[in-house]
Each structure stands twice: as C-alpha cells, then as structure tokens.
Amino acid sequence: MLAPVASASFEKDIEHIEILAATPVTSADLLARNLQFIYERAAKARFDDYEVAEIAKHAQSLMYRLFDLRVGLRNHLQHYEMLGLMTPDVTQGFRDVFRVLRYVSDMLGEITTGHPRVGEGGYLLRGFTGADNNTLVNYPFYRSGTAQHFRSGDVILVRGTAHNSAAIARIGDVDSQFSHIGIVYIDPAGDHWMVESLIEDGAVINPLAKALDHNIVRAVLYRNRDADLAARAAKCIFDYVAASRAKGGKRILYDFSMRTDDTRNLFCSKLVRLAYEQGSFGMFKLPTYPTKIARKNRDFLDRVGVATDLTFAPADIDMESGFDLVAEWQDYRETAGIRLQDFTMDKLFEWMERFNYRFDETAAIKLVSVLGRFASHFSEGAKDVLSSVFPRVPINMPRKTVAVVAMLHKTAEPIYHELMKLNQDAVADTGVPLHGLDVMAALERIREREGNRIGYLVRRGR
C-alpha cells in the first residue's frame, strides 16, 4: 500500500517511509517534501500490488509499525516547533500523513478481521475493547498492553456512525476523521465520567462507559504531559457543567457558531478548550493550529449557523505537542463505512464549490424541519418516542439548520449505499477493500449520471 506498482514487499516499503520519517531535517521545505512523499506513497498505491495473504498473516505487526510511525512523527512536533519549522505547508503535511496512515491501518484490519458488518447482525463494540487488534497502544504508557487505565484530564477524540459526523469532520479546510471530543474526569470515589457537549443535549456529564458505547467507530486517547494541569482542567469543567445541570442552574446549550471567544454556549472542542483554560488560570489555550473555515460556497455553513472563519475542530488535538497519543481504537467492521462517508462528504463539498450546487429545500423538508423544531420543545421522553418520525433537535437549533441537516442525510445516504455495494463487490472479488482512488472515480460517475440534481443538491447556473 505504500510503494510503486512494481513493489514486491509491503514491509520494505514501510521501512522506506520509516527511514524518511526519522531523517533529521533543518528546513521547513524539506520537512514538507518528506511528508508529501509519505502521503503520496500511501494514498496512490494499492493493496493488490502486494501478496495479500502474506500481508494478512503479518497484519498485527504491520499495523503497529504504522501506528508507531505516527506516534514517532507526533513526538517530533515539539522539536520542529522549537526549530520554527511548523509552517502551514508542514502542518498540512502532518495532518495528511496522519489521516492516510489511519486509512491504511484500517484496511489492514478490515482484511484480517473477517467479521460481518454491524448492519448485518453484529453490534458496535465499546470503545477500547475488542480482540482483533482493535486497540493500538503506545506501550511506554501501558506496559501491560491494555488501554483500560484512564486519568483525569485525558481527552478522547471520537468518530460516530452518522453522515452528520462525516460532515462535521469535513466542515473546515482540513479533512479529518473525527467528529467529537470530550474530557475524562475521575471523581474521588474512582468513578469515571465523560464531560462533553452534544448537539442534542448541550454540555453534559455521562458515565465514561456510556460515552464509549455511543455509536462510535473510532476513538483516540490523548494525555496532557502535565498531570496536575490535566487534573485541574477535568475538575474545573466537571464542576462547571454539573452546576449548569443542577436545579436552578442554567443549561449550557450547544454552540453552532463554532466561535471560540464566547463561552455562554459550548460545542465539543470549545468545552475542552475551556477546561484547560480554567485549569491553567487562563495560561493554556487550545488549539495551537486552528482549523480554517474558508470555503467559497458558504451556503451550507450559513444554514448550519457557522459564524467564524477560524475554529477549534476536534481533530486539531492531533497536532498538539503537549498531548501524547496514548491509545487508538477502531471497530474494523465499520471503518470501511466511515471511510466511504468521508469520501462522500469530500465530494459533496467539492461539488458545492466547483459546480455551485446548493441545497434545495422542498415542501416536505420544510414540514420535517418545522415539526422537528416543534418537537424540540417536547419532554425528553416524548422526543425519544418521536425520534423515528421527527428530527431530535436541541431547542436552540434554527429551523434552517434542521432542514439542511435532513437534506444532507437524505442526499448522502443513497450515495453511501451505492458505494458500500461497490466495496462489498471489491472485497468479494479481490479480498481487499475498494481503493480511495476508485471510490473518488465512482463518486464522479454518480455526479455525471445525476446531472444537475443530486439528492437535494441542485446546480445553480453553469
């Protein structure tokens, strides 16, 4: 997966990029070129250039080599920052390499797991569980080889199963594989909690086990190197959110603006930012490398309610040198699905920009969004009963946002099912998942076939 077509050895190709990743550099241009080389080798080459049976036989060691490669690159971030090498091109290079190597590792897991998809009768695993190399562990942190030991202040980055999760992961100029983030708090009794901000509920405190059971496919555990700071951050935000949920407290709603300068409402990343800001007495502010939101076609963003060009996206934590990557988990039965969601969102947003596609709100969508807004005022029990009929939305979500989320889902869903069929056929024929380049080509064929209307997206002008 990491070499030219003529390559005969997957392991040798990994070795080549390991050497390149470990090569000392003294200029930002050279570092950016090295990262681009690694990315291109991983993105353009194909599993079927190799002996798939041999790859499957050594999958665990290969997955750990890819994981250790990413950990090693992250460990160099602080050094490169000290040298002043973290230019925008270098920062983008790191993000691209982290993303593509995750995809390669996912595909290794998919080839070797051999279990049915969740939709075929299985069930989603709890985060950081599973016996099929689901959890990759940074062993300096867990000499025992397990990833069950959390600390107050740990940050958990996750990806859910919904198309909306893919949209959140792709909402900025940086493509990512994550849609949500939360912070762990361990109380004096030893109980583990996740403090987080959810679209439906705003800022909440959930048992950690419940949060890790919540329809996630990917989760990464990060740990701040300053244990005292981390503990203070977790305690501060736990107390802050607990007070808002107590009788007489004022609920903290989800913030759709994505702005980081106003803490009345909180989106998930801003909650983590606030935690560490409070825990450091205002001295530590996330993120170091914020996500830019500067898409030319802002129609979708305006409908969602985004009101900034710079934000703290969940995946920005991946670039924080003050946090160590402790463990990474994925459910390989579902990683192909979220990968196809990622590529679908890439293309939908690209089509909005390049071809001026806009969401066209029909009468049916307007009715759904109005009823969804009305349902937001119901009791929680009523919302749950009506969830199969009306969108379950927070009280502060505008009607236009309900509408565009519904249109996004209904546009992406049939495309996703078509791609899943193609991927299943590829696995049946070749034993390996559909390559990203083939997915992108299939998406372009869908656009050409559908013409000026793709689901609820309508092309405006020429």
C-alpha positions as CSV (number, residue, x, y, z in Angstrom):
1,M,0.0,0.0,0.0
2,L,3.0,2.3,0.4
3,A,5.1,1.8,-2.8
4,P,5.1,2.0,-6.6
5,V,3.1,-0.6,-8.5
6,A,6.1,-2.8,-9.1
7,S,6.8,-3.2,-5.4
8,A,7.1,-6.8,-4.1
9,S,7.3,-6.2,-0.4
10,F,4.9,-4.3,1.8
11,E,7.3,-4.4,4.8
12,K,10.2,-3.0,2.8
13,D,8.0,-0.1,1.7
14,I,7.0,0.6,5.2
15,E,10.7,0.6,6.1
16,H,11.4,3.2,3.4
17,I,9.0,5.7,4.9
18,E,10.1,4.9,8.4
19,I,13.6,5.9,7.4
20,L,12.3,9.0,5.8
21,A,10.2,9.9,8.8
22,A,13.2,9.5,11.1
23,T,15.6,11.5,8.9
24,P,16.7,14.8,10.6
25,V,15.7,17.9,8.7
26,T,16.8,21.5,9.1
27,S,14.3,23.3,6.8
28,A,10.5,23.6,6.6
29,D,10.7,23.0,2.8
30,L,12.5,19.7,3.2
31,L,10.2,18.6,6.0
32,A,7.1,19.4,3.9
33,R,8.6,17.5,0.9
34,N,9.2,14.4,3.1
35,L,5.7,14.5,4.4
36,Q,4.3,14.9,1.0
37,F,6.3,11.9,-0.3
38,I,5.0,9.7,2.6
39,Y,1.4,10.9,1.9
40,E,1.6,10.3,-1.9
41,R,3.1,6.8,-1.5
42,A,0.3,5.8,0.9
43,A,-2.5,7.5,-1.0
44,K,-1.8,6.3,-4.5
45,A,-0.5,2.8,-4.1
46,R,-2.8,-0.2,-3.8
47,F,-3.0,-3.3,-1.7
48,D,-3.4,-5.6,-4.7
49,D,0.2,-4.7,-5.7
50,Y,1.2,-7.0,-2.9
51,E,0.7,-10.6,-1.7
52,V,-2.5,-10.1,0.3
53,A,-2.2,-13.4,2.1
54,E,1.2,-12.5,3.4
55,I,0.1,-9.1,4.5
56,A,-2.8,-10.6,6.4
57,K,-0.5,-13.1,8.1
58,H,1.6,-10.3,9.5
59,A,-1.1,-7.7,9.9
60,Q,-0.7,-7.1,13.6
61,S,3.0,-6.2,13.4
62,L,2.4,-4.1,10.2
63,M,-0.4,-2.2,11.9
64,Y,1.8,-1.5,14.9
65,R,4.6,-0.3,12.6
66,L,2.2,2.2,11.0
67,F,0.9,3.2,14.4
68,D,4.4,3.7,15.8
69,L,5.3,5.7,12.7
70,R,2.5,8.1,13.5
71,V,3.4,8.2,17.2
72,G,7.0,8.9,16.3
73,L,6.0,11.8,14.0
74,R,3.9,13.3,16.7
75,N,6.8,13.0,19.1
76,H,8.8,15.2,16.8
77,L,6.2,18.0,16.8
78,Q,7.7,19.9,19.8
79,H,11.2,19.7,18.3
80,Y,10.0,21.1,15.0
81,E,8.2,23.8,16.8
82,M,11.4,24.8,18.6
83,L,13.2,25.0,15.2
84,G,10.4,27.1,13.8
85,L,9.6,24.6,11.0
86,M,5.8,24.4,11.6
87,T,4.8,26.4,8.5
88,P,1.2,26.0,7.1
89,D,2.6,23.5,4.5
90,V,4.3,21.4,7.2
91,T,1.2,21.5,9.4
92,Q,-1.0,20.4,6.5
93,G,1.6,17.7,5.7
94,F,1.4,16.2,9.1
95,R,-2.4,16.2,9.1
96,D,-2.4,14.5,5.7
97,V,0.0,11.8,6.7
98,F,-1.8,11.0,10.0
99,R,-5.1,10.7,8.0
100,V,-3.9,8.5,5.2
101,L,-1.9,6.2,7.5
102,R,-5.0,5.7,9.6
103,Y,-6.9,4.6,6.5
104,V,-4.1,2.2,5.5
105,S,-4.2,0.6,9.0
106,D,-8.0,0.4,8.9
107,M,-7.8,-1.5,5.6
108,L,-5.3,-3.9,7.2
109,G,-7.8,-4.5,10.0
110,E,-10.6,-5.0,7.5
111,I,-8.7,-7.6,5.6
112,T,-7.8,-9.6,8.6
113,T,-10.9,-9.3,10.8
114,G,-13.4,-11.3,8.7
115,H,-16.4,-10.4,10.8
116,P,-19.8,-9.3,9.4
117,R,-20.6,-5.6,9.5
118,V,-22.7,-4.3,12.3
119,G,-25.6,-3.8,9.9
120,E,-25.6,-7.5,9.1
121,G,-26.5,-8.5,12.6
122,G,-23.5,-7.6,14.7
123,Y,-23.3,-4.8,17.3
124,L,-20.9,-2.0,17.8
125,L,-18.1,-2.6,20.3
126,R,-17.5,-0.3,23.3
127,G,-14.5,1.9,22.7
128,F,-11.1,0.5,23.6
129,T,-12.4,-3.1,23.6
130,G,-12.3,-6.0,21.1
131,A,-9.9,-8.8,20.4
132,D,-8.9,-8.1,16.8
133,N,-6.2,-5.6,17.2
134,N,-8.9,-3.0,17.7
135,T,-6.8,-1.1,20.2
136,L,-3.3,0.0,19.3
137,V,-1.4,1.0,22.4
138,N,1.5,3.3,22.9
139,Y,3.5,0.9,25.1
140,P,5.5,3.5,27.1
141,F,2.2,4.4,28.7
142,Y,0.7,0.9,29.1
143,R,3.4,-1.7,29.7
144,S,0.7,-4.2,30.4
145,G,-0.6,-3.9,26.9
146,T,-4.1,-2.8,27.9
147,A,-5.8,0.6,27.4
148,Q,-8.2,0.5,30.3
149,H,-6.4,2.9,32.6
150,F,-7.6,6.5,32.2
151,R,-6.6,9.6,34.1
152,S,-8.4,12.8,34.9
153,G,-7.9,15.3,32.1
154,D,-7.5,12.7,29.4
155,V,-9.0,13.8,26.1
156,I,-10.9,11.3,23.9
157,L,-11.4,12.1,20.2
158,V,-14.1,10.0,18.5
159,R,-15.9,9.5,15.3
160,G,-19.6,8.4,15.1
161,T,-21.5,6.5,12.5
162,A,-23.8,9.2,11.1
163,H,-23.4,11.2,7.9
164,N,-23.6,14.3,10.1
165,S,-20.4,13.1,11.8
166,A,-18.7,12.9,8.4
167,A,-19.9,16.5,7.7
168,I,-18.6,17.8,11.0
169,A,-15.2,16.1,10.3
170,R,-15.1,17.8,6.9
171,I,-16.6,21.2,7.8
172,G,-13.2,23.1,7.8
173,D,-10.5,23.4,5.2
174,V,-8.7,20.4,6.8
175,D,-10.1,17.0,6.1
176,S,-10.3,14.9,9.3
177,Q,-11.6,11.6,10.5
178,F,-13.2,12.8,13.8
179,S,-16.4,14.5,14.7
180,H,-16.4,14.8,18.5
181,I,-14.2,15.2,21.6
182,G,-14.6,15.1,25.3
183,I,-12.6,15.1,28.5
184,V,-12.4,12.4,31.2
185,Y,-12.9,13.2,34.9
186,I,-12.3,10.6,37.7
187,D,-14.1,11.6,40.9
188,P,-12.8,10.8,44.4
189,A,-14.8,7.6,44.5
190,G,-13.0,6.4,41.4
191,D,-16.0,6.7,39.1
192,H,-15.1,7.7,35.5
193,W,-17.0,10.4,33.7
194,M,-17.0,12.0,30.2
195,V,-17.7,15.7,30.2
196,E,-18.8,16.7,26.8
197,S,-21.1,18.9,24.7
198,L,-23.5,17.1,22.4
199,I,-25.6,18.6,19.7
200,E,-28.8,17.2,21.1
201,D,-28.2,18.0,24.8
202,G,-25.5,20.7,25.1
203,A,-22.9,20.3,27.9
204,V,-23.5,17.1,29.8
205,I,-21.7,14.6,32.1
206,N,-22.1,10.9,31.2
207,P,-20.5,7.8,32.6
208,L,-17.4,7.1,30.5
209,A,-18.6,3.6,29.7
210,K,-21.9,5.1,28.3
211,A,-19.9,7.6,26.2
212,L,-17.7,4.9,24.8
213,D,-20.9,2.9,23.9
214,H,-22.4,5.7,21.9
215,N,-22.3,4.5,18.3
216,I,-18.6,5.3,17.8
217,V,-16.3,3.6,15.3
218,R,-13.0,5.3,16.1
219,A,-11.6,6.7,19.3
220,V,-8.2,8.1,20.3
221,L,-7.0,8.7,23.8
222,Y,-4.7,11.7,24.4
223,R,-3.0,12.7,27.6
224,N,-1.5,16.1,28.6
225,R,2.0,15.8,29.7
226,D,1.3,18.0,32.8
227,A,-0.7,15.7,35.0
228,D,-1.5,18.4,37.5
229,L,-2.8,20.7,34.8
230,A,-4.9,17.9,33.3
231,A,-6.4,17.0,36.7
232,R,-7.3,20.7,37.4
233,A,-8.8,21.1,33.9
234,A,-11.1,18.0,34.4
235,K,-12.2,19.1,37.9
236,C,-13.0,22.6,36.7
237,I,-15.1,21.6,33.8
238,F,-16.8,18.9,35.7
239,D,-17.9,21.3,38.4
240,Y,-18.8,24.0,35.8
241,V,-21.1,21.6,33.9
242,A,-22.5,19.9,37.0
243,A,-23.6,23.3,38.3
244,S,-25.3,24.1,35.0
245,R,-27.3,20.8,35.2
246,A,-28.2,21.2,38.9
247,K,-31.6,22.5,40.0
248,G,-31.7,26.2,39.3
249,G,-28.7,26.1,37.0
250,K,-28.7,27.5,33.5
251,R,-28.2,24.8,30.9
252,I,-25.2,25.2,28.6
253,L,-26.5,24.7,25.0
254,Y,-24.6,23.5,22.0
255,D,-22.9,26.3,20.1
256,F,-23.5,26.1,16.4
257,S,-21.4,29.2,15.6
258,M,-18.1,27.4,16.1
259,R,-16.7,30.6,17.7
260,T,-14.2,30.1,20.5
261,D,-14.5,33.6,22.0
262,D,-17.9,33.2,23.8
263,T,-18.4,30.6,26.4
264,R,-22.1,31.0,27.1
265,N,-22.7,28.0,24.9
266,L,-20.2,25.3,24.0
267,F,-19.5,23.0,21.1
268,C,-17.5,19.9,22.0
269,S,-14.0,21.2,21.3
270,K,-14.7,24.6,23.0
271,L,-15.7,22.6,26.1
272,V,-12.2,21.0,26.2
273,R,-10.6,24.4,25.4
274,L,-12.5,25.9,28.3
275,A,-11.5,23.1,30.7
276,Y,-7.8,23.6,30.0
277,E,-8.1,27.4,30.1
278,Q,-9.8,27.2,33.5
279,G,-7.3,24.6,34.8
280,S,-4.3,26.8,33.7
281,F,-5.8,30.0,35.1
282,G,-6.0,31.3,31.5
283,M,-2.4,30.4,30.5
284,F,-3.1,27.4,28.3
285,K,-5.3,27.9,25.3
286,L,-6.2,25.3,22.6
287,P,-5.6,24.9,19.7
288,T,-2.1,25.7,18.6
289,Y,-3.1,25.0,14.9
290,P,-6.7,26.1,14.5
291,T,-8.9,24.9,11.6
292,K,-9.8,27.5,9.0
293,I,-13.3,27.6,7.6
294,A,-13.0,29.5,4.4
295,R,-15.0,27.5,1.8
296,K,-16.0,29.6,-1.2
297,N,-19.5,28.2,-1.1
298,R,-20.8,29.2,2.3
299,D,-24.4,28.3,1.7
300,F,-24.2,25.1,3.8
301,L,-22.2,26.7,6.6
302,D,-24.6,29.7,6.8
303,R,-27.5,27.3,7.1
304,V,-25.8,25.4,9.9
305,G,-25.1,28.6,11.7
306,V,-21.2,28.7,11.5
307,A,-20.2,32.3,12.2
308,T,-16.4,32.3,12.1
309,D,-13.5,31.6,9.8
310,L,-11.3,30.1,12.4
311,T,-12.2,27.4,15.0
312,F,-11.1,24.6,17.2
313,A,-12.1,21.4,15.4
314,P,-12.0,18.1,17.3
315,A,-9.1,16.7,15.2
316,D,-6.9,19.8,16.0
317,I,-5.9,18.0,19.2
318,D,-4.0,15.5,16.9
319,M,-1.5,18.4,16.3
320,E,-1.0,19.4,20.0
321,S,2.6,18.6,21.0
322,G,1.7,18.9,24.7
323,F,-0.6,15.9,24.5
324,D,0.7,12.3,24.0
325,L,-1.2,9.8,21.9
326,V,-1.8,7.0,24.4
327,A,-4.0,4.5,22.6
328,E,-6.1,4.4,19.4
329,W,-9.2,2.2,18.8
330,Q,-11.3,1.3,15.8
331,D,-14.1,-1.2,15.0
332,Y,-12.8,-2.7,11.7
333,R,-16.3,-4.0,10.8
334,E,-17.4,-0.3,10.4
335,T,-14.2,1.5,9.3
336,A,-14.9,1.0,5.6
337,G,-18.3,2.6,6.1
338,I,-17.0,5.8,7.7
339,R,-14.2,6.0,5.1
340,L,-16.9,6.0,2.4
341,Q,-18.8,8.6,4.3
342,D,-15.6,10.7,4.4
343,F,-15.1,10.5,0.7
344,T,-18.7,11.2,0.0
345,M,-18.6,14.4,2.1
346,D,-15.4,15.4,0.4
347,K,-17.1,15.2,-3.0
348,L,-20.4,16.8,-1.9
349,F,-18.5,19.8,-0.5
350,E,-16.2,19.9,-3.6
351,W,-19.3,19.9,-5.9
352,M,-20.8,22.8,-3.9
353,E,-17.7,24.8,-4.5
354,R,-16.7,23.8,-8.1
355,F,-20.1,23.4,-9.6
356,N,-22.3,25.7,-7.5
357,Y,-24.6,23.0,-6.1
358,R,-26.9,24.3,-3.4
359,F,-29.4,22.6,-1.2
360,D,-33.0,23.0,-2.5
361,E,-35.5,22.9,0.4
362,T,-38.7,21.2,-0.7
363,A,-42.1,21.4,0.9
364,A,-41.6,18.0,2.5
365,I,-38.3,19.1,4.0
366,K,-39.8,22.3,5.3
367,L,-42.5,20.3,7.0
368,V,-40.0,17.9,8.6
369,S,-37.9,20.9,9.9
370,V,-40.9,22.7,11.3
371,L,-42.1,19.6,13.1
372,G,-38.5,19.0,14.3
373,R,-38.4,22.5,15.8
374,F,-41.7,21.9,17.4
375,A,-40.6,18.5,18.8
376,S,-37.5,20.2,20.3
377,H,-39.9,21.7,23.0
378,F,-41.2,18.3,24.0
379,S,-40.1,16.4,27.0
380,E,-37.1,14.1,26.7
381,G,-39.3,11.1,26.8
382,A,-41.6,12.5,24.0
383,K,-38.5,13.3,21.9
384,D,-37.3,9.7,22.2
385,V,-40.7,8.3,21.2
386,L,-40.9,10.7,18.2
387,S,-37.3,10.2,17.2
388,S,-38.2,7.8,14.4
389,V,-40.6,10.4,12.9
390,F,-39.1,13.8,13.7
391,P,-35.5,15.0,14.0
392,R,-34.4,15.1,17.6
393,V,-33.0,18.6,17.8
394,P,-32.0,21.0,20.5
395,I,-34.2,23.9,21.4
396,N,-31.6,26.4,20.0
397,M,-31.2,24.7,16.6
398,P,-32.7,27.0,13.9
399,R,-35.3,25.6,11.6
400,K,-33.0,26.2,8.6
401,T,-30.3,24.1,10.3
402,V,-32.7,21.2,10.9
403,A,-33.7,21.4,7.2
404,V,-30.1,21.4,5.9
405,V,-29.1,18.5,8.2
406,A,-32.0,16.5,6.9
407,M,-31.2,17.3,3.3
408,L,-27.6,16.4,3.8
409,H,-28.5,13.0,5.3
410,K,-31.0,12.2,2.6
411,T,-28.5,13.2,-0.2
412,A,-25.6,11.3,1.2
413,E,-27.5,8.1,2.2
414,P,-28.2,6.6,-1.3
415,I,-24.7,7.5,-2.4
416,Y,-23.3,5.8,0.6
417,H,-25.3,2.6,0.0
418,E,-24.1,2.5,-3.7
419,L,-20.5,2.8,-2.6
420,M,-20.9,0.2,0.1
421,K,-22.2,-2.2,-2.6
422,L,-19.2,-1.5,-4.8
423,N,-16.9,-2.0,-1.8
424,Q,-18.5,-5.3,-0.9
425,D,-18.1,-6.5,-4.5
426,A,-14.4,-5.5,-4.5
427,V,-13.8,-7.4,-1.3
428,A,-15.6,-10.5,-2.7
429,D,-13.6,-10.3,-6.0
430,T,-10.2,-9.3,-4.7
431,G,-10.1,-9.8,-1.0
432,V,-9.3,-6.1,-0.4
433,P,-11.5,-3.0,0.1
434,L,-12.1,-0.5,-2.6
435,H,-9.2,1.8,-3.1
436,G,-9.7,5.5,-2.4
437,L,-9.0,6.5,-6.0
438,D,-11.6,4.1,-7.2
439,V,-14.1,5.5,-4.7
440,M,-13.5,9.0,-5.9
441,A,-13.9,7.9,-9.5
442,A,-17.2,6.2,-8.6
443,L,-18.4,9.4,-7.0
444,E,-17.6,11.4,-10.1
445,R,-19.6,8.9,-12.2
446,I,-22.5,9.4,-9.8
447,R,-22.3,13.2,-10.3
448,E,-22.2,12.8,-14.1
449,R,-25.1,10.4,-14.0
450,E,-27.3,12.5,-11.8
451,G,-26.6,15.8,-13.6
452,N,-28.0,19.0,-12.2
453,R,-29.8,17.4,-9.2
454,I,-28.0,15.1,-6.7
455,G,-30.5,14.3,-4.0
456,Y,-31.4,17.7,-2.5
457,L,-28.4,19.4,-4.1
458,V,-29.3,21.4,-7.2
459,R,-26.8,23.0,-9.6
460,R,-27.3,26.8,-9.9
461,G,-26.3,28.2,-13.3
462,R,-23.4,26.9,-15.3
